[in-house]
């Protein structure tokens, strides 16, 4: 399922509404990079927050879609909060060693 060396997939995000688009993108990028590198934990920060992205390498489902779950613990001007991602690779890449979903 790899096409011309390009790996692809999708990311589902649940995050606080007060996070702007750039901050959401920064968190999603961290989760995808971690997936691709097989990392379990990474510190993240921005003007609006600081926190930690981590995974226990669990596979979870959201309706008919599934992927590796990543969680984020955030400290913001609005207090503590969390975010959750499902990262699913649709190519046969190695990432965290999970097989691809046939969704």
C-alpha positions in Angstrom: 0.0 0.0 0.0 3.0 2.3 -0.2 3.0 4.6 -3.2 6.3 6.0 -4.5 7.8 5.8 -1.0 5.1 8.0 0.6 3.6 6.9 3.9 0.1 8.2 4.6 -2.7 7.8 7.1 -5.0 9.9 9.2 -5.3 11.5 12.7 -8.3 12.0 14.8 -8.0 14.7 17.5 -10.0 15.5 20.6 -8.6 18.7 22.2 -9.8 21.8 24.2 -11.7 24.4 22.1 -9.4 27.2 23.3 -6.4 25.8 21.5 -5.8 27.6 18.3 -5.3 25.9 15.0 -1.5 26.3 15.1 -1.3 24.7 18.6 -3.5 21.8 17.5 -1.3 21.3 14.5 1.8 21.3 16.7 0.3 18.6 18.9 -0.8 16.5 16.0 2.6 16.8 14.4 4.3 15.7 17.6 2.0 12.6 17.8 2.6 11.6 14.2 6.4 12.1 14.5 6.3 10.0 17.6 4.3 7.3 15.8 6.8 7.2 12.9 9.8 7.2 15.2 8.3 4.7 17.7 8.7 7.1 20.6 6.7 6.7 23.8 6.9 10.2 25.2 7.8 13.8 24.2 7.6 17.2 25.9 5.8 19.9 23.9 5.4 23.6 24.4 4.0 26.7 22.7 3.1 30.2 23.6 -0.3 28.9 24.8 0.7 25.7 26.6 3.3 23.3 27.8 2.8 19.6 28.3 3.7 16.0 27.5 2.5 13.8 24.7 2.7 10.1 25.5 1.4 6.7 24.3 1.0 3.3 25.8 0.9 1.9 22.3 -2.8 0.9 22.6 -5.0 0.5 19.5 -8.4 2.1 19.9 -11.5 2.5 17.8 -13.6 5.6 17.0 -16.6 4.3 15.2 -15.2 2.2 12.3 -11.8 3.9 12.4 -9.0 2.8 14.6 -5.4 3.8 15.4 -2.7 4.0 18.0 -3.8 6.3 20.9 -1.7 9.2 22.0 -2.6 11.3 25.0 -1.5 14.9 26.0 -1.4 16.4 29.4 -1.5 20.2 29.1 -0.8 23.2 31.4 -2.4 26.3 29.9 -3.5 29.8 31.0 -7.0 28.2 31.4 -5.7 25.5 33.7 -4.9 21.8 33.2 -6.4 20.0 30.3 -6.0 17.0 28.1 -6.1 16.0 24.4 -6.3 12.6 22.7 -5.2 11.5 19.2 -5.7 8.3 17.2 -3.0 8.0 14.6 -3.5 5.4 11.8 -1.1 4.6 9.1 -2.7 3.3 5.9 0.6 2.3 4.3 2.7 -0.7 5.3 5.3 1.5 7.0 7.0 0.4 10.2 6.0 3.2 12.6 5.2 1.7 16.0 5.1 -1.8 14.6 1.3 -1.9 14.2 -0.3 -3.3 11.1 -2.4 -1.1 8.9 -6.1 -0.8 9.2 -8.3 -2.1 6.4 -11.0 0.6 7.1 
